[in-house]
Amino acid sequence: MVNARDMTKAMREELTFSKEEIDELMRAKTMPITFDTDCPETTPERALKFKRVNPPRQVKNIG
């Protein structure tokens, strides 16, 4: 991880959004979410059927 104080001005500018990117993000923020046949909206019943891909680790407390 890099401390922001250690970054050069050019590095900071490279990480910031451009005016066009900010405009695109603001436009996308106002657009409604649309679902299609490949990816329908998930219902609560369907959500219960999902399984975790990476189950939580069983950590033993030593102490």
Backbone torsions as a table, in degrees:
resi	resn	phi	psi	omega
1	MET	NA	141.3	-175.4
2	VAL	-108.0	136.4	175.4
3	ASN	-77.6	133.4	-178.0
4	ALA	-61.1	-28.1	179.7
5	ARG	-69.8	-23.7	-178.4
6	ASP	-87.9	-5.0	-177.7
7	MET	-85.0	145.8	176.1
8	THR	-78.1	166.4	179.6
9	LYS	-61.1	-40.2	179.8
10	ALA	-63.3	-39.1	178.5
11	MET	-65.4	-42.1	178.9
12	ARG	-64.9	-41.3	179.6
13	GLU	-65.4	-34.1	179.7
14	GLU	-67.3	-29.6	-177.9
15	LEU	-87.0	-13.8	-178.6
16	THR	-83.9	154.4	177.0
17	PHE	-75.3	144.6	174.8
18	SER	-79.8	167.8	178.9
19	LYS	-59.5	-41.6	179.6
20	GLU	-63.9	-40.8	179.2
21	GLU	-66.1	-40.3	178.2
22	ILE	-64.5	-42.7	177.7
23	ASP	-61.2	-42.0	-179.8
24	GLU	-65.1	-40.9	178.3
25	LEU	-64.7	-40.7	179.1
26	MET	-66.4	-38.6	178.1
27	ARG	-66.2	-42.2	179.5
28	ALA	-66.4	-32.7	-179.8
29	LYS	-63.0	-31.4	-177.5
30	THR	-88.1	-11.0	-178.0
31	MET	-78.1	143.6	178.0
32	PRO	-74.1	155.6	175.4
33	ILE	-79.2	129.9	179.2
34	THR	-119.6	139.8	178.9
35	PHE	-110.7	145.4	177.0
36	ASP	-120.1	-178.1	-175.6
37	THR	-67.2	-27.1	179.1
38	ASP	-75.0	-26.1	-174.7
39	CYS	-140.3	76.7	-179.3
40	PRO	-73.5	163.8	178.3
41	GLU	-64.9	140.5	-179.5
42	THR	-85.0	131.2	177.2
43	THR	-90.9	162.0	177.0
44	PRO	-58.0	-35.9	179.0
45	GLU	-64.8	-41.8	178.3
46	ARG	-68.4	-36.7	-178.7
47	ALA	-61.8	-34.2	179.2
48	LEU	-66.9	-22.5	-178.4
49	LYS	-84.3	-10.8	179.7
50	PHE	-66.8	145.1	175.0
51	LYS	-116.4	144.3	178.0
52	ARG	-67.9	139.2	177.3
53	VAL	-76.1	-38.8	-179.7
54	ASN	-122.2	92.4	-177.3
55	PRO	-61.6	152.0	-179.6
56	PRO	-61.3	146.7	-179.7
57	ARG	-74.9	145.6	174.6
58	GLN	-92.3	101.3	-176.7
59	VAL	-97.6	127.2	178.6
60	LYS	-88.2	131.7	175.8
61	ASN	-82.7	117.3	178.9
62	ILE	-101.3	120.9	-179.7
63	GLY	173.7	NA	NA
